[in-house]
């Protein structure tokens, strides 16, 4: 369920950490892990099987999914990975 806008009680939901847009939250989490990988490794060439050691997050799977579904991505979403050196096509 996605709760949008300035609804009555939305601030209380925000304080409780309620996910108002779960897909957007998951995208942000994945992007955060991509930035961590880049800081640690110096690039955004995350291997498909790569998992974050501390959390177990499948960064490689997230990156692979971004490469496959880049066409329906908004311009803003596309620009953020571009800005950190994301490689859209790998051999």
N, C-alpha and C positions, 0 to 999 in steps of 0.2 A: 504494500500500500504506500502510495506517495502522497504526502501532505504538502501542499504548496501554499504560497501566499502568507498573508498576515492573519492567520486564523486566531480565534479566541483560544488561548491555551497553548499556542505554538511556542511561546517563550518557555513555558514550563516543560514542554516536550524537548526543546533544545537543551535545557539545563540537565535533563535526564539522559541526554545522549541518544534520543530517538532518531533513527535514520529516516529523514524525510524524503530522501531520494537515494535509495540503496545502490542503484547502478552508478550514480555519480560518486558516491562515497567509495565504492569499490575501484572506480577508475582513479580517483585521487590516491587511494592506498597504493595501487600498482605504480602510479607515477612516482610516488615517494620512494618506493623500492627501486625503481629504475634510477633515480637520482643517487640513491645510496650506492648502487652497483657502480655507477659512473665515478663516484668519488673514490671508491675502493680500487677499481680496476683501471680507471682512466679512459674508458670507452663505454659505449652503449650496446656492445655486441654480446648480449646476454645469451649464453647457450640455452637451447630449448629445455634441457633437463635441469637447469639451475634452480635451486631453492635457497632462499635466505636461511643461513644457518641458525640464526637466533630465533626466528619466528616460524620457519617452515613454509613461508609464503612462496608460491611457485612463480617466481619472477620470470623465468624463461617461458612459461606458458602464457603469462600475461603479455609479454613482449610479442610472442608469436601470434596471439590473438589480435593485437593491435596492427601487426603487419597484414593480416588477412582481412580485417574489416576497416581499412583506412578510407575507403570511398564514402561511406555514410557518415564519416566523422565530421564534426563541425570544424570550421576554420580555426576557431580558438583552440580546440583540442588538438588539432594538427600542429599548430604553431608551437605549442609547449614542448613536445618531444623534439621538434626541429631545433628549438633554441638550446637544447642540451646535447645536440649532436647525435640524435637517434638515427639509426640506419634503417630505412624502410625496406630496402631490397638487399638481401644477402645471397651469396652463392652457395 
